[in-house]
Amino acid sequence: MSRQAYEKAGRRAETLAVWYLRVKGYYILSRRYKTKAGEIDIIAVRGKTVAIVEVKQRETREAAEASLTTLAEKRISTAAEVFLSRTPSVQNKDMRFDLIFIIGRWRIFHIPDAWRDY
């Protein structure tokens, strides 16, 4: 698969994840939020919680789980700190890191509070 095909598949997976989150009552604050530290796929809020969401599309759940590295978690955490520091309206909300796996073309697994940044 070419780089362009992977990029297109990634965008499609993120779009599916956005619709899934909206159906679950989340308000999407940002998609593909970029900082020098890294990128956050989706930033969503529901109630008093800001969800920093990483989306992975793979053929199996095991492959999706294996694709998230400790280094990637650190980059996402650092980017989340930048977002929070620049967005006063969410600074008093709880923050968590979620994963959404798109398995195959349509199966969606949402893992709230998938890791902690301690």
C-alpha positions as CSV (number, residue, x, y, z in Angstrom):
1,M,0.0,0.0,0.0
2,S,1.3,3.4,-0.9
3,R,1.8,6.3,1.6
4,Q,-1.1,8.1,0.0
5,A,-3.3,5.0,0.5
6,Y,-2.3,4.8,4.2
7,E,-3.0,8.5,4.6
8,K,-6.5,8.1,3.1
9,A,-7.2,5.1,5.3
10,G,-6.1,7.0,8.4
11,R,-8.3,10.0,7.6
12,R,-11.3,7.6,7.0
13,A,-10.6,5.9,10.4
14,E,-10.5,9.3,12.1
15,T,-13.7,10.3,10.5
16,L,-15.4,7.1,11.7
17,A,-14.0,7.8,15.2
18,V,-15.4,11.3,15.1
19,W,-18.9,10.1,14.2
20,Y,-18.7,7.4,16.8
21,L,-17.8,10.0,19.5
22,R,-20.5,12.4,18.4
23,V,-23.1,9.6,18.7
24,K,-21.8,8.9,22.2
25,G,-22.4,12.6,23.2
26,Y,-19.0,14.1,22.7
27,Y,-18.3,17.5,21.3
28,I,-15.3,17.6,19.0
29,L,-13.0,20.4,19.8
30,S,-10.2,19.6,17.3
31,R,-9.0,17.1,14.7
32,R,-5.4,16.6,13.9
33,Y,-4.2,19.1,16.4
34,K,-0.5,19.7,15.6
35,T,2.3,21.0,17.8
36,K,6.1,20.8,17.6
37,A,5.9,18.0,20.1
38,G,3.4,15.8,18.1
39,E,-0.1,15.5,16.8
40,I,-3.4,14.6,18.5
41,D,-5.9,12.8,16.3
42,I,-9.0,14.0,18.1
43,I,-9.7,16.2,21.1
44,A,-13.3,15.8,22.4
45,V,-15.2,16.9,25.4
46,R,-18.2,15.4,27.2
47,G,-19.3,16.8,30.5
48,K,-16.3,17.7,32.7
49,T,-13.9,15.5,30.7
50,V,-11.6,16.3,27.9
51,A,-10.7,13.2,25.9
52,I,-7.4,13.1,24.0
53,V,-8.0,10.4,21.4
54,E,-5.5,8.4,19.4
55,V,-7.0,6.5,16.5
56,K,-5.5,3.3,15.1
57,Q,-6.7,1.3,12.1
58,R,-5.4,-2.2,11.7
59,E,-6.6,-5.6,10.6
60,T,-6.7,-7.0,14.1
61,R,-7.1,-5.6,17.6
62,E,-3.7,-7.2,18.6
63,A,-2.0,-5.3,15.8
64,A,-3.7,-2.0,16.8
65,E,-2.7,-2.5,20.4
66,A,0.9,-3.2,19.4
67,S,1.1,-0.1,17.2
68,L,0.9,2.3,20.1
69,T,4.4,2.7,21.5
70,T,5.5,4.4,24.8
71,L,7.2,7.0,22.7
72,A,4.0,7.8,20.9
73,E,2.1,8.1,24.2
74,K,4.8,10.6,25.4
75,R,4.4,12.7,22.2
76,I,0.6,12.7,22.6
77,S,0.9,13.6,26.3
78,T,3.2,16.5,25.5
79,A,1.0,17.8,22.7
80,A,-2.0,17.5,25.1
81,E,-0.1,19.7,27.6
82,V,0.4,22.3,24.9
83,F,-3.3,22.2,23.9
84,L,-4.4,22.6,27.6
85,S,-2.0,25.5,28.1
86,R,-3.4,27.3,25.0
87,T,-7.1,26.6,25.7
88,P,-8.3,28.3,28.9
89,S,-11.9,27.0,28.5
90,V,-10.8,23.4,29.2
91,Q,-8.2,24.0,31.9
92,N,-10.6,23.2,34.8
93,K,-11.8,19.9,33.2
94,D,-10.4,16.4,33.8
95,M,-8.3,15.0,31.0
96,R,-7.9,11.5,29.9
97,F,-6.2,9.6,27.1
98,D,-8.5,7.4,25.0
99,L,-7.9,4.9,22.2
100,I,-10.2,4.1,19.3
101,F,-9.3,1.1,17.2
102,I,-10.9,0.7,13.8
103,I,-10.5,-3.0,13.0
104,G,-10.9,-4.0,9.4
105,R,-13.2,-1.4,7.8
106,W,-16.0,-0.9,10.3
107,R,-15.4,-2.5,13.8
108,I,-14.9,0.2,16.4
109,F,-13.4,-0.4,19.9
110,H,-13.3,2.6,22.2
111,I,-11.0,2.3,25.2
112,P,-11.5,5.2,27.6
113,D,-8.7,6.2,29.9
114,A,-6.3,3.9,28.1
115,W,-3.2,5.2,29.7
116,R,-2.1,7.8,32.3
117,D,0.6,10.4,32.0
118,Y,2.2,10.3,35.4
